[in-house]
Amino acid sequence: MPHVIVKMHSGRSEQMKTALAEALTKAVMDTLGSGEESVSVAIEDIQRKDWTERVYKPDILAKPNSIYKKPGYDAG
C-alpha cells in the first residue's frame, strides 16, 4: 500500500496537482507492481518562507537515510 507525500511550494494549480498525482500513481504501479487501488498520493503546499523549517530541516537533513534523490540545493 504505497502512500506518496509530495511537499512543494504553494502556487501550483489543481490541474497540475492532479496530473502529478496521476503520473506518480502510474510510476508506482509500473515500478512496484502495485494495483491502482493500493496507491494514494497526498500533496502538501508549503509557503516558500516556511520551506527550510517545515521541510528541509525535518525531512531532508534529519532523515538522510530515507532520501533516495537528494536535492541540488542547501537551505543553509
Sequence and secondary structure as in RCSB ss.txt:
>XXXX:A:sequence
MPHVIVKMHSGRSEQMKTALAEALTKAVMDTLGSGEESVSVAIEDIQRKDWTERVYKPDILAKPNSIYKKPGYDA
G
>XXXX:A:secstr
  EEEEEEES   HHHHHHHHHHHHHHHHHHH   GGG EEEEEEE GGGHIIIIIIIIIIS GGG SS  S   
 
